[in-house]
Amino acid sequence: GGVLIFSDIMASDGGTKAELETFTSTNKVQDWLTPEQNMECLREVGWRRVTYVDLTANIKISFQQMLKKVKGLLSRNTPKGINRKTLEVYKTNLAKRIEQVDRNVFSW
């Protein structure tokens, strides 16, 4: 017996093919599965009780808080060792992701 719990961003059914490809490319994810696909993989290897608890609403809060932090860093002198251009990319990507949560692009 045992328990496996993981929390990671997963694909959902609301994204376009281009959005999903952009996310997997940007985040170096090769096999981005939906919750249903993840559960099926677990069943295939012998897990008997497999459930998914949908916490997708919380990923939006997480993205909003990350964006707030990035904007804060950008509003002052960028600390040593932090690339300002990278922060700008994060800012753009996080703003898109917040909107994508509302369109069911992600599951969590």
N, C-alpha and C positions, 0 to 999 in steps of 0.2 A: 504494500500500500504506500501511498504518498500523495502529496499535493504539489501541483505546479501552478504558480501564479506568475503571470507576466503582464507588464504594462508597457505597451509600445504603440506607436501610431500604426494604423493599418489602413488599407485601402477600403473604400466603400463604393457604392454603386452610383454616386452622383457625379463623379468626375468624368471629364472627357478623356479620351485616349491621350491627347496632347498634354493635359494637366498631369496625368499619372506618369507619363514618360518624363516630363520635366522634373517631377518630384523624385523619381527613382534616379535620374541622372544627377541631379543636384546633390542628393543625399547619399549617393553611392549604395543604393538599395537594389539588389538584383532580383529578389523574389518577394515582391510586395503583395501580400495576400490579404484577403478580406477576413473578417472574423469567422465566417462560415468555412472558408478554405483552411484556416488555421485549425479549427475544430475537427474538420475532416481528416487532416494530417495526423492529429492526435489519435483519433479513432482508428485510423489505418495501422498505427503502430501498437495498438492494444489498450489504449486508455478507455475505461468504461464509462465513467461519469464526466462528461465534458460539457462545460457551460461557459457562456460569455455574459459578462456583466457590462452593459453599455454605459461607459462614462464619457461619451463623446462630448457632452456639454462642457465638461471640465477642460477639454483640450483648448476650447476657445478662450477660457480664462487664462490658461497657461500661455497661449500665444499672445494674448493682450498684455500680460505681465512682462513677457520677454520683450515685446515691442516697447513698452514703457521704459524698461531698463536701457535698451539700445538708444532710444531717443534721448534719454538722460545723459548717456555717454557722449552722444553727438552734440549735445547742447553746451558742453564745456570742452576744455582742452582734452583731447584724447589721451588717456594714460599711456605711458611708455609701454611698448610691447603690444599695443592693440592697433591694428590696421584700420584706419578710418574708412577706407574703401570697402573693406569687408563689412564694417558696421552698416554702411549705406546699403549694401546688398542684403544683409540681414533685415534691415528696416523694410525694404521693398518686399522681400519674400514673406516676412511675417504679416504685413498688411494684406497681402494676397491670401495667405492661409486663413486669416480671420474670416475673410469673406467666403472662402471655400468651405469652411466648417458649416456655414449656413446653407450651403448647397449640397451637403452630404458627400463631400469628396473624401473625407477622412472618417475613420472609426477609431475609438480608443477604449 
